[in-house]
Amino acid sequence: MSALTQERRQSAIIEWLEHNYGLAGRLTRLGGENLNYRFDAEDGSRHVVKIVDAVTAEESTEMELELLEHVRAAGFRLGLP
C-alpha cells in the first residue's frame, strides 16, 4: 500500500470521527490483522479505532470486544484499550 493511500485513509477516518463524534486529533497505526489505530484526541482522551473489512463476520468483531471486556473485568492490567 502506498504512503499516499495510507494518508488518504487516515484523513478519511479523522474526518469521519470529527463529523460523527465531534473529535479532532491524530491517528497512530497499531498492529493487528485489521486496520487498528490509536486516536489521540485534542481533548486528551485516547481511543482505539478498528476498521474491519466487509467480509469479516460481525460475530468475530463482537467476540473480540467481549473478550476485551472479560479480560478487563477479570482485573488484568495489560494496557487494554
Backbone torsions as a table, in degrees:
resi	resn	phi	psi	omega
1	MET	NA	133.4	-177.8
2	SER	-75.9	157.4	178.3
3	ALA	-61.6	-35.7	179.7
4	LEU	-63.3	-42.6	178.1
5	THR	-62.4	-42.1	177.8
6	GLN	-63.2	-41.3	177.9
7	GLU	-61.6	-44.8	179.4
8	ARG	-63.4	-43.1	179.5
9	ARG	-61.2	-47.8	-179.1
10	GLN	-63.7	-39.8	177.2
11	SER	-61.4	-42.0	179.4
12	ALA	-64.4	-40.2	179.0
13	ILE	-65.0	-45.3	180.0
14	ILE	-61.8	-43.2	177.9
15	GLU	-62.2	-41.5	179.7
16	TRP	-63.1	-44.1	179.2
17	LEU	-63.1	-40.0	179.2
18	GLU	-66.9	-45.1	-178.1
19	HIS	-66.7	-43.8	-173.8
20	ASN	-89.0	-27.6	-175.7
21	TYR	-124.8	-3.5	-179.0
22	GLY	68.6	23.7	-178.6
23	LEU	-100.7	136.1	173.2
24	ALA	-121.8	144.7	-179.4
25	GLY	168.8	-155.3	-178.6
26	ARG	-132.6	155.2	-179.7
27	LEU	-106.5	144.6	171.7
28	THR	-128.4	126.7	-178.1
29	ARG	-67.5	132.9	174.9
30	LEU	-109.0	167.1	177.3
31	GLY	-77.6	174.8	177.9
32	GLY	130.4	168.9	-177.3
33	GLU	-81.1	-15.6	175.6
34	ASN	-106.5	-174.3	174.1
35	LEU	-87.2	105.7	-179.0
36	ASN	-115.0	134.9	-179.9
37	TYR	-133.9	150.0	166.4
38	ARG	-97.4	131.0	179.0
39	PHE	-110.5	114.6	176.1
40	ASP	-96.9	106.4	-177.3
41	ALA	-78.6	154.4	179.7
42	GLU	-63.1	-23.4	179.5
43	ASP	-81.9	3.1	178.2
44	GLY	95.5	-11.4	178.8
45	SER	-77.2	154.1	177.4
46	ARG	-124.7	143.5	-176.8
47	HIS	-139.2	156.9	171.9
48	VAL	-105.2	129.9	177.3
49	VAL	-111.7	122.7	-177.7
50	LYS	-118.3	122.2	178.7
51	ILE	-109.9	121.9	177.4
52	VAL	-113.6	152.5	-179.7
53	ASP	-78.7	167.9	-174.4
54	ALA	-64.4	-23.3	-177.4
55	VAL	-89.3	-9.0	177.9
56	THR	-71.2	124.0	-177.8
57	ALA	-64.1	140.3	178.2
58	GLU	-58.0	-35.3	-179.8
59	GLU	-61.4	-36.0	180.0
60	SER	-63.6	-45.3	179.3
61	THR	-66.4	-43.1	178.0
62	GLU	-61.0	-40.4	179.4
63	MET	-62.2	-42.5	178.3
64	GLU	-60.7	-43.5	178.9
65	LEU	-64.7	-41.9	178.0
66	GLU	-63.9	-39.1	177.6
67	LEU	-62.8	-44.3	177.7
68	LEU	-60.5	-42.9	178.4
69	GLU	-63.5	-40.7	179.1
70	HIS	-63.3	-45.8	-179.9
71	VAL	-62.8	-43.4	179.1
72	ARG	-63.0	-45.7	-178.9
73	ALA	-64.3	-29.6	-179.8
74	ALA	-77.6	-5.6	174.6
75	GLY	94.2	7.0	178.4
76	PHE	-70.0	135.9	179.5
77	ARG	-114.9	82.5	-176.4
78	LEU	-113.8	20.5	-176.6
79	GLY	66.8	37.8	-179.2
80	LEU	-70.5	149.8	177.8
81	PRO	-66.7	NA	NA
